[in-house]
Amino acid sequence: MDIWEANSMAAAYTPHVCTVQGQYRCNGTECGDGSNRYGGVCDKDGCDFNSYRMGNQSFFGQNKIVDTTKVFTVVTQFITSDNTDSGDLVAIRRHYVQNGQVIPNSATTLSGMDPYDSVTDQFCNAQKTLFGDKNDFEKKGGLKTMGQALDNGMVLVMSLWDDHTAYMLWLDSEYPTTAPPSQPGISRGPCATSSGRPSDVESKYPNSNVIFSNVRTGTIGSTFKL
């Protein structure tokens, strides 16, 4: 579960599901590397919600609705079919808190999709269809399987990293770079396709840093105060 993939320009949250449960070390083709991307035990694409990619280019970023030049709180809520801890996972909801105000997640504005504002199986299916992406998320079990994995427990890992393979363009630029930016799903953020090279990032911004603080878990509505 990629609960928060972001920089100051773009953000996404992305569940990835696997056909195996618990800790598991893949070997060979089951790792889904290279041309066997969809043959592995886990869904590498996942089902991402990136506000910019979903049509709202003024929602998240510097001096935008969620202003990344200022401190803000990221809230992620896991909604089940019966609103209990034992129900099947049916939605992953996101909103933000900044300057004493709750900011609901943006809704999709792309032609051909309903205005979804959270990750659901319906959202994922509609997104994959519109973007022409392979729906490995559904094939490997969708949100129900994601919920089962969360029930087993996960370790929270926080990191600051750069990308030697795709230069983070999948997060904040146009990707794949071989497709026209006007094609739905290609434009993911405002950064140039020439950006994100690790040699540039590491030489020009050696002191890059981020502060993660007040990390909390709890029942819905209990983890933040206005």
C-alpha positions as CSV (number, residue, x, y, z in Angstrom):
1,M,0.0,0.0,0.0
2,D,1.6,3.2,-1.2
3,I,-0.2,5.5,1.2
4,W,1.7,8.7,0.2
5,E,3.9,9.2,-2.9
6,A,4.6,12.8,-3.3
7,N,6.8,15.8,-3.8
8,S,5.9,19.5,-3.8
9,M,4.5,19.2,-7.3
10,A,2.3,16.1,-7.4
11,A,1.0,13.3,-5.2
12,A,-0.6,9.9,-5.5
13,Y,-1.8,7.1,-3.2
14,T,-1.8,3.7,-4.7
15,P,-2.9,0.3,-3.4
16,H,-1.1,-2.7,-4.9
17,V,-2.3,-6.2,-4.4
18,C,-0.6,-9.6,-4.5
19,T,-1.7,-13.2,-4.9
20,V,0.3,-14.3,-1.9
21,Q,-0.3,-13.4,1.7
22,G,2.2,-12.3,4.4
23,Q,5.9,-11.9,4.0
24,Y,7.1,-13.4,0.7
25,R,10.3,-13.3,-1.2
26,C,9.7,-13.8,-5.0
27,N,12.1,-15.5,-7.3
28,G,12.7,-15.3,-11.0
29,T,9.6,-14.7,-13.2
30,E,7.3,-14.4,-10.2
31,C,8.9,-11.1,-9.4
32,G,7.2,-9.6,-12.5
33,D,10.4,-8.0,-13.9
34,G,10.9,-6.6,-17.4
35,S,8.6,-8.0,-20.0
36,N,6.9,-10.3,-17.4
37,R,5.5,-7.2,-15.5
38,Y,2.0,-8.7,-15.3
39,G,3.1,-12.3,-14.7
40,G,4.4,-11.8,-11.2
41,V,2.7,-12.4,-7.8
42,C,2.0,-8.6,-7.2
43,D,0.3,-5.9,-9.2
44,K,3.1,-3.5,-10.0
45,D,0.9,-0.8,-11.5
46,G,-1.6,-0.6,-8.7
47,C,-4.6,1.7,-8.8
48,D,-3.4,5.3,-8.2
49,F,-5.3,8.4,-7.4
50,N,-3.3,11.4,-8.5
51,S,-5.4,14.6,-8.6
52,Y,-3.5,16.1,-11.5
53,R,-3.7,12.9,-13.5
54,M,-7.4,12.7,-12.8
55,G,-8.0,16.1,-14.3
56,N,-7.7,18.7,-11.5
57,Q,-4.4,20.5,-12.2
58,S,-5.0,23.3,-9.6
59,F,-5.6,21.1,-6.5
60,F,-2.2,20.0,-5.2
61,G,1.1,21.8,-5.4
62,Q,2.9,25.0,-4.6
63,N,0.3,27.8,-3.9
64,K,-2.6,25.5,-4.9
65,I,-5.6,24.4,-3.0
66,V,-3.5,22.1,-1.0
67,D,-0.4,24.3,-0.7
68,T,2.8,22.4,-0.5
69,T,4.8,25.4,0.6
70,K,3.0,25.1,4.0
71,V,2.5,22.4,6.6
72,F,-0.5,20.1,6.0
73,T,-1.9,16.9,7.3
74,V,-2.7,13.9,5.1
75,V,-5.6,11.8,6.2
76,T,-6.3,8.4,4.7
77,Q,-9.4,6.4,5.7
78,F,-10.1,2.8,4.9
79,I,-13.8,2.2,4.5
80,T,-15.4,-1.2,4.8
81,S,-18.6,-2.7,3.5
82,D,-20.3,-2.7,6.9
83,N,-18.3,0.1,8.6
84,T,-16.6,-2.4,11.0
85,D,-13.0,-3.5,11.2
86,S,-14.0,-7.0,9.9
87,G,-15.8,-5.9,6.8
88,D,-14.4,-6.1,3.3
89,L,-12.4,-3.0,2.2
90,V,-14.6,-1.1,-0.4
91,A,-13.0,2.4,-0.5
92,I,-9.8,4.3,0.4
93,R,-10.7,7.9,1.1
94,R,-8.3,10.8,1.2
95,H,-8.5,14.3,2.5
96,Y,-6.2,17.0,3.8
97,V,-6.2,19.4,6.8
98,Q,-4.4,22.8,6.3
99,N,-4.8,26.1,8.0
100,G,-7.6,24.7,10.2
101,Q,-9.7,23.6,7.3
102,V,-10.5,20.1,6.1
103,I,-9.9,19.9,2.3
104,P,-11.8,17.0,0.6
105,N,-9.9,15.1,-2.1
106,S,-10.5,16.4,-5.6
107,A,-12.9,14.5,-7.9
108,T,-12.1,13.2,-11.3
109,T,-13.0,15.7,-14.1
110,L,-12.0,13.6,-17.1
111,S,-14.6,13.0,-19.9
112,G,-15.7,9.4,-19.8
113,M,-15.5,9.0,-16.0
114,D,-17.9,9.7,-13.2
115,P,-16.6,12.2,-10.6
116,Y,-14.9,9.8,-8.3
117,D,-13.0,11.2,-5.3
118,S,-11.6,8.1,-3.7
119,V,-10.2,4.7,-4.6
120,T,-12.9,2.1,-5.1
121,D,-13.1,-0.9,-7.4
122,Q,-15.5,1.0,-9.6
123,F,-13.0,3.9,-9.8
124,C,-10.1,1.6,-10.7
125,N,-12.1,-0.2,-13.4
126,A,-13.2,3.1,-15.0
127,Q,-9.7,4.5,-14.8
128,K,-8.1,1.5,-16.4
129,T,-10.7,1.4,-19.1
130,L,-10.3,5.1,-20.0
131,F,-6.5,5.1,-19.9
132,G,-6.2,1.8,-21.8
133,D,-4.2,0.2,-19.0
134,K,-4.1,-3.4,-18.2
135,N,-6.3,-4.1,-15.1
136,D,-4.0,-6.2,-13.1
137,F,-5.3,-4.7,-9.9
138,E,-8.8,-6.3,-10.5
139,K,-7.2,-9.6,-11.7
140,K,-5.3,-10.0,-8.5
141,G,-8.2,-9.3,-6.2
142,G,-8.9,-5.6,-6.0
143,L,-9.7,-3.8,-2.8
144,K,-11.0,-6.9,-1.0
145,T,-7.5,-8.5,-1.3
146,M,-5.9,-5.2,-0.3
147,G,-8.1,-5.2,2.9
148,Q,-7.0,-8.8,3.7
149,A,-3.4,-7.8,3.4
150,L,-3.9,-4.8,5.7
151,D,-5.6,-7.1,8.3
152,N,-2.4,-9.1,8.4
153,G,-0.5,-6.0,9.4
154,M,2.0,-3.9,7.5
155,V,5.2,-2.0,8.5
156,L,5.2,1.7,7.9
157,V,8.3,2.7,5.9
158,M,9.1,6.4,5.1
159,S,11.8,7.4,2.7
160,L,13.3,10.1,0.5
161,W,14.4,8.8,-2.8
162,D,15.0,9.4,-6.5
163,D,14.3,7.2,-9.4
164,H,17.0,5.7,-11.6
165,T,14.6,4.0,-14.0
166,A,11.7,6.4,-14.8
167,Y,13.0,9.6,-13.1
168,M,9.7,10.0,-11.2
169,L,8.0,11.0,-14.3
170,W,5.2,8.6,-13.5
171,L,4.4,10.9,-10.5
172,D,4.9,14.4,-11.7
173,S,5.3,14.7,-15.5
174,E,4.1,13.1,-18.7
175,Y,4.5,9.3,-18.8
176,P,5.1,7.3,-20.8
177,T,7.0,10.0,-22.7
178,T,6.3,8.2,-26.0
179,A,2.6,9.0,-25.7
180,P,0.9,12.3,-26.5
181,P,0.2,14.4,-23.4
182,S,-3.4,15.0,-24.5
183,Q,-4.1,11.2,-24.1
184,P,-6.0,10.6,-20.9
185,G,-3.7,9.4,-18.1
186,I,-0.4,10.6,-19.6
187,S,-0.2,14.0,-17.9
188,R,0.5,13.3,-14.2
189,G,2.1,16.6,-13.1
190,P,3.6,19.9,-14.2
191,C,7.3,18.8,-14.4
192,A,9.3,18.6,-17.6
193,T,10.0,15.2,-19.0
194,S,13.7,16.1,-18.8
195,S,13.4,16.5,-15.0
196,G,14.1,14.0,-12.2
197,R,17.5,12.7,-13.4
198,P,19.2,11.4,-10.2
199,S,22.5,13.1,-11.2
200,D,20.7,16.4,-11.3
201,V,18.7,15.9,-8.2
202,E,21.6,14.8,-6.1
203,S,24.0,17.5,-7.4
204,K,21.6,20.4,-7.4
205,Y,19.6,19.5,-4.3
206,P,21.9,17.7,-1.9
207,N,20.1,19.0,1.1
208,S,16.6,18.0,0.1
209,N,14.6,17.0,3.1
210,V,11.1,16.3,4.4
211,I,9.5,16.2,7.8
212,F,6.9,13.5,8.7
213,S,5.4,14.2,12.1
214,N,2.4,13.4,14.3
215,V,1.9,10.0,12.6
216,R,-1.3,8.5,14.0
217,T,-3.7,5.6,13.5
218,G,-7.1,5.2,14.9
219,T,-10.8,5.0,14.3
220,I,-12.1,7.3,11.5
221,G,-12.2,10.9,12.7
222,S,-10.0,10.4,15.7
223,T,-6.6,11.1,14.3
224,F,-6.8,14.8,13.8
225,K,-8.3,17.9,15.4
226,L,-9.4,21.2,14.0
